[in-house]
Amino acid sequence: MSFFKTATLSCLLSLPLVMTAIADDERKLIDKKPAGEPTTEKEFLVRAIACEVAEVKMAEKAAKSANSADVRKLAQTIADDHKKVRDNLLDVAKKMRIAVVEGVDQKHRDEYEKMSRLTGAEFDREYLRCLVDGHEKSLKMYKKWSKDAKDSDIREAATGALSKAEDHLTQAKKLKTRE
């Protein structure tokens, strides 16, 4: 075999290893999010996008797996709304030339795995619990940045997300008391 063929074959065979290493590095960046509230507009965008990605994933799971038709309907609405919020935040990040890796952090992956093991009414209760907890935390973050952000695009995106989060929280609490 010629040198060129050997070198090409070696490159092709090592490509999956390189891609795996790159994916692992991106996962480490996602998992290293600071525990406290974001302090810069860039941190806010990264955190908000990560929350929106997780919210969409969990809502899509609930839209398929929930026992209650009302929970499935709410989950589908939430998935659709959070996709729009996520896309809006990604557009703002792109305008600001901030590269964001769309992934789910460890906390949200753990919640998703826990929820995935449940069925029936237990699934619905856990999803609604996660929904209420997550939206209460998101409300605080979006309220702050809808007022404090210096960038008008960030303020506008946070205000839109805040409105959706308030609506979702109200609906989730209402369903939670019925379930």
N, C-alpha and C positions, 0 to 999 in steps of 0.2 A: 504494500500500500504506500502511496506517495506521502510525502510530508504534508502536503496541502490537505489531502483526504484525512489523514490522521489528526491534524490540527482542527479541522472542521468537525470531525466526529467528537473529539474531546470537548470542544466548545458546546456542541449540541447536548452532549451527555451531562455537562456540568450546569446547564441552564436551569433545570429544576432546583438545584441546590442554591444557586444565586437568587432565584425568585423567592425561594423559601426564606432565605436570609433577609431579603428586602422586606418581605411581609412581616417577619418577626420584628425587625427594627421599627416598622410602622406601628405594630401592635404595642411595642414598648412605649412609643410616644403617646399613644392613646391612653395606656394604663398609667402614665406618669402625670396625670392631671392633678393640679394642686387641690388639696382637700377643702380649703376655704373658698370664699366667694371670689370671683374674678376681680382683679384690680385694674386691669387695662381693657381697652376696647377690643384688642386682639384676643386676650384671654376670654372675654365675654363671648365673642363670636365662636371661638373654638369650643367652649363649654356648651353654648346654646345649640350649636350644630350637633354636637355629640348627644345631647339630651333629645333633640328632635329625631335623630336617627334611631335611638333606642326606643323612643315613644312609637314611632312608626312600626318598628319590628314587633313590639309587644302588642300593639293594636291589631296588626295583621294576623298575628297568632290568635288573638282573642276573637276576631271576626270569624275565624274558621272553627275554633274549638269551644267557644262559650256554650254553656248549657241553655241559658236564657236568650230568647229572641231579642229582648230589650238590650241585653249586654252586647250581643253580636252587632246590633244596629248602632249602638253608641261607639263600639270599637271601630266599625267601618267609617263612621263620621270622623272619629279622632284620627284614624290613619290618613284619610283624605286631607283633613285640615292640617295635620302636622307635616305632610309632604309639601304642602304649599308654603308653610312657615319655613321648613328646612331649605326649600329651594330659594326663597327670598333671602334668607341668611347667607346661603352660599353665593348668591349674586352680589350681596354687599361685600363678602369676603373677597370675591374675585375683583370687584372694583378697587378694593384696597390692596390688592395684590398679596393677599394672605393665602398661603396654601394650607388647605385643611384636609386631613385624612378622614374620610367618612368611615368610622368604625364604632363599635360598641365597647365601652370601658368594662372593666372586670365586674364592677358592682352591678351594672345592668345585665351583663352576661349571666351572673349568678342568679339574679331575679328571674330572668327568662328561663333558665334551666329549672329552677324550682317550680315555676308556673307550668312548665311543659310536662312535669311529672304528675300533675293533678288533672282530675276530670270532674265533669258535672258541676254541682253547686260549689264544691271546694275550689275548682278552677275559677269560677265566677267571683267568689269572695276574694281570692288572692289577687286576681286582676284588678278588681275595684279598689282593693287596699293599696296596691302599687300605684294605681291611677291617682287616687286622692293624695297619697304621700308625695308622689312626683310632681303633681300639679301645684301643690302647696309650696314646694321648694321653688319651682319654676316661677310662680307668681312673684315671690320676693325678688328674684334675680331680674325678671322682666320689668317690674315696677321701678327698681333702681335705675336700670339702664335706659328706660323710656324717658326718665327725667334727667339723668346725669351725663349721658353720652354727649360728647362734643360734636361728633359726626352726625349730621341730620339723617343720613341713611340708616345708621344704627338706631337712632331714636325712633324713627318710623317703623323699622322692622321689629324692635322691641315692643312698641305700642301695639302693633298688629298681633304679635304673639301673645301679649298680655290679654288682649280682648278674647282670643280663642281659649287661652288657659282658664280664664275666669268662667267662661261658658261651660267648658268641659268639666271643671271642678264642681260647678253647681249640678250638672247632670249626673256626674258620678256619685256625688253625695246622696242625691235623691234615690238613685238606684241602689246604693249601698244600704240604705235604710229599709228598702223593700226586699232585698235578697236575704 
